[in-house]
Amino acid sequence: MNHNKIIIIGAGLSGLMTAYLLKKKGLEYIILEANSRIGGRIETVTGTSGSTMEMGATWFSNPHQHLLALLAELEISYFKQHTQGVSLFETMSFVPPQKFEISDAEESSYRIEGGTIKLIERLVDEVGVDTIRTETKVSSIKELSDCLEIIDSNGVVYLAAKVISTLPPHLLVQSITFEPSLSTSIQSLAKKTHTWMGESIKFAVEYKKPFWREQNYSGTLYSQASIIQEMYDHSNSDKSGFALKGFLNGGTYTLSQEERKEKVLLQLTKLYGDETANYIAYHEKVWREEPLTFLPYEQLVLGHENNGHPEYQKALLNNKLFLSGSETAVKNPGYMEGAIVAAKSIATHF
Ligand SMILES: Cc1cc2nc3c(=O)[nH]c(=O)nc-3n(C[C@H](O)[C@H](O)[C@H](O)COP(=O)(O)OP(=O)(O)OC[C@H]3O[C@@H](n4cnc5c(N)ncnc54)[C@H](O)[C@@H]3O)c2cc1C
């Protein structure tokens, strides 16, 4: 049996940032992560051409001051999202798309050079890869007199004086059993707390060259008419790889990947011409099929509903269990900024 001072559940941005802050305070911790992959809702895929494509978190902007400060501290570079050229807005499938240009005066969105995964990799360097137990899915938490007993899905038992969960609250109450049970009010609140982007489908199409830029298109597309709902140029900042990337209509999770891909290429060909067919690879991620992020809600839960709720700021199980994760943040919940805000708030308890 392992006896620990602090256990952090989840090695996404919140869990890693919490560990980073605890380490700065000289505290000992371990992180239990169910997946074999570290990063949670941050996942960068590198294509065969070297193109780095975000299947999860991508953009941030100047109001995200905690994230910008962290990037500066960890010496991680970022760059402005490419928006120059003609952008398209499809309102209906039977009318041509409206064309518009995005003004330079608009608030810029930024992306991390080399992919958002760079932030995760730098934090892992800081917190120590040896403190992270991957493929360790917490299945139950029991309160003992002076500590919490955690059991993982392999039956391994851990004891900890304090436990910080960074799971989205809805996932936490659906996938971990508690003894004694959490109060019915916190359970019903968590069941009605939205997990940001949990229902989303991301896609990317990788190309040898940015043919859309050559035709003076920005690669930005908004559509209410077809499978791609939102899309942007997703080329690497150093022009070492090129892609178009965005979100598909979430309802198309019922289709097969081949069916979605066919519809994506059809829409792109209609808008940008035959060069669309000369792609290197098609990538996608259906987040609602990731049970370590999303489980279906019992009832309709609106985007960001109950995010940052005051109840999440209170410790549970006699000050032994803390709820964290982006959805608990009092500012910018659901976003990377929220994950950092939540970690900073939890760290003040230690
Ligand atoms: C498609 C998509 C696009 C996004 N785009 C943006 C964007 O452009 N900008 C932005 O700011 N944010 C964006 N986000 C949101 C951003 O990714 C999240 O806010 C942030 O990554 C959340 O970090 P977290 O650590 O709080 O949660 P998570 O990343 O969800 O981490 C939770 C961790 O807990 C692990 N876990 C789950 N169950 C267990 C268990 N039982 N035991 C142990 N471990 C467990 C999971 O595997 C995961 O690693 C996007 C998210 C998605 C999915």
The ligand as an SDF file (V2000), in Angstrom:
LIG
                    3D

 53 58  0  0  0  0  0  0  0  0999 V2000
  -11.9960   19.5660  -28.8750 C   0  0  0  0  0  0  0  0  0  0  0  0
  -11.5870   20.5290  -27.8100 C   0  0  0  0  0  0  0  0  0  0  0  0
  -11.2100   21.8050  -28.1720 C   0  0  0  0  0  0  0  0  0  0  0  0
  -10.8150   22.7250  -27.2000 C   0  0  0  0  0  0  0  0  0  0  0  0
  -10.3830   23.9610  -27.5890 N   0  0  0  0  0  0  0  0  0  0  0  0
   -9.9090   24.8230  -26.6660 C   0  0  0  0  0  0  0  0  0  0  0  0
   -9.2960   26.0310  -27.0830 C   0  0  0  0  0  0  0  0  0  0  0  0
   -9.1490   26.3000  -28.2750 O   0  0  0  0  0  0  0  0  0  0  0  0
   -8.8620   26.8700  -26.1080 N   0  0  0  0  0  0  0  0  0  0  0  0
   -8.9660   26.5730  -24.7750 C   0  0  0  0  0  0  0  0  0  0  0  0
   -8.5340   27.3870  -23.9410 O   0  0  0  0  0  0  0  0  0  0  0  0
   -9.5080   25.4080  -24.3560 N   0  0  0  0  0  0  0  0  0  0  0  0
   -9.9830   24.5340  -25.2770 C   0  0  0  0  0  0  0  0  0  0  0  0
  -10.4950   23.3350  -24.8850 N   0  0  0  0  0  0  0  0  0  0  0  0
  -10.6590   23.0770  -23.4400 C   0  0  0  0  0  0  0  0  0  0  0  0
   -9.3510   22.6320  -22.7770 C   0  0  0  0  0  0  0  0  0  0  0  0
   -8.8530   21.5200  -23.4680 O   0  0  0  0  0  0  0  0  0  0  0  0
   -9.6310   22.2690  -21.3230 C   0  0  0  0  0  0  0  0  0  0  0  0
  -10.1480   23.3880  -20.6300 O   0  0  0  0  0  0  0  0  0  0  0  0
   -8.4190   21.8130  -20.5260 C   0  0  0  0  0  0  0  0  0  0  0  0
   -7.5240   21.0680  -21.2930 O   0  0  0  0  0  0  0  0  0  0  0  0
   -8.9490   21.0220  -19.3320 C   0  0  0  0  0  0  0  0  0  0  0  0
   -7.9020   20.5360  -18.5490 O   0  0  0  0  0  0  0  0  0  0  0  0
   -8.2490   19.7300  -17.2130 P   0  0  0  0  0  0  0  0  0  0  0  0
   -6.9670   19.2310  -16.7010 O   0  0  0  0  0  0  0  0  0  0  0  0
   -9.0960   20.5760  -16.3290 O   0  0  0  0  0  0  0  0  0  0  0  0
   -9.1900   18.5270  -17.6760 O   0  0  0  0  0  0  0  0  0  0  0  0
   -8.8240   17.2860  -18.6110 P   0  0  0  0  0  0  0  0  0  0  0  0
   -7.8890   17.7070  -19.6700 O   0  0  0  0  0  0  0  0  0  0  0  0
  -10.1330   16.6960  -19.0250 O   0  0  0  0  0  0  0  0  0  0  0  0
   -8.0330   16.2960  -17.6420 O   0  0  0  0  0  0  0  0  0  0  0  0
   -8.6530   15.3440  -16.8270 C   0  0  0  0  0  0  0  0  0  0  0  0
   -7.7300   14.1280  -16.7790 C   0  0  0  0  0  0  0  0  0  0  0  0
   -8.2920   13.1580  -15.8940 O   0  0  0  0  0  0  0  0  0  0  0  0
   -8.0770   11.8580  -16.4490 C   0  0  0  0  0  0  0  0  0  0  0  0
   -9.0710   10.9540  -15.8620 N   0  0  0  0  0  0  0  0  0  0  0  0
  -10.3790   10.8100  -16.1640 C   0  0  0  0  0  0  0  0  0  0  0  0
  -10.9650    9.8950  -15.3580 N   0  0  0  0  0  0  0  0  0  0  0  0
  -10.0000    9.4470  -14.5140 C   0  0  0  0  0  0  0  0  0  0  0  0
   -9.9780    8.5190  -13.4400 C   0  0  0  0  0  0  0  0  0  0  0  0
  -11.0880    7.8680  -13.0400 N   0  0  0  0  0  0  0  0  0  0  0  0
   -8.7940    8.2900  -12.7950 N   0  0  0  0  0  0  0  0  0  0  0  0
   -7.6550    8.9510  -13.1680 C   0  0  0  0  0  0  0  0  0  0  0  0
   -7.6380    9.8490  -14.1770 N   0  0  0  0  0  0  0  0  0  0  0  0
   -8.7870   10.1110  -14.8340 C   0  0  0  0  0  0  0  0  0  0  0  0
   -8.2780   12.0760  -17.9400 C   0  0  0  0  0  0  0  0  0  0  0  0
   -7.7060   11.0320  -18.7000 O   0  0  0  0  0  0  0  0  0  0  0  0
   -7.5700   13.4210  -18.1280 C   0  0  0  0  0  0  0  0  0  0  0  0
   -6.2090   13.2710  -18.4410 O   0  0  0  0  0  0  0  0  0  0  0  0
  -10.8450   22.3720  -25.8220 C   0  0  0  0  0  0  0  0  0  0  0  0
  -11.2230   21.0750  -25.4600 C   0  0  0  0  0  0  0  0  0  0  0  0
  -11.5700   20.1590  -26.4490 C   0  0  0  0  0  0  0  0  0  0  0  0
  -11.9470   18.7530  -26.0590 C   0  0  0  0  0  0  0  0  0  0  0  0
  1  2  1  0
  2  3  1  0
  2 52  2  0
  3  4  2  0
  4  5  1  0
  4 50  1  0
  5  6  2  0
  6  7  1  0
  6 13  1  0
  7  8  2  0
  7  9  1  0
  9 10  1  0
 10 11  2  0
 10 12  1  0
 12 13  2  0
 13 14  1  0
 14 15  1  0
 14 50  1  0
 15 16  1  0
 16 17  1  0
 16 18  1  0
 18 19  1  0
 18 20  1  0
 20 21  1  0
 20 22  1  0
 22 23  1  0
 23 24  1  0
 24 25  2  0
 24 26  1  0
 24 27  1  0
 27 28  1  0
 28 29  2  0
 28 30  1  0
 28 31  1  0
 31 32  1  0
 32 33  1  0
 33 34  1  0
 33 48  1  0
 34 35  1  0
 35 36  1  0
 35 46  1  0
 36 37  1  0
 36 45  1  0
 37 38  2  0
 38 39  1  0
 39 40  1  0
 39 45  2  0
 40 41  1  0
 40 42  2  0
 42 43  1  0
 43 44  2  0
 44 45  1  0
 46 47  1  0
 46 48  1  0
 48 49  1  0
 50 51  2  0
 51 52  1  0
 52 53  1  0
M  END
$$$$
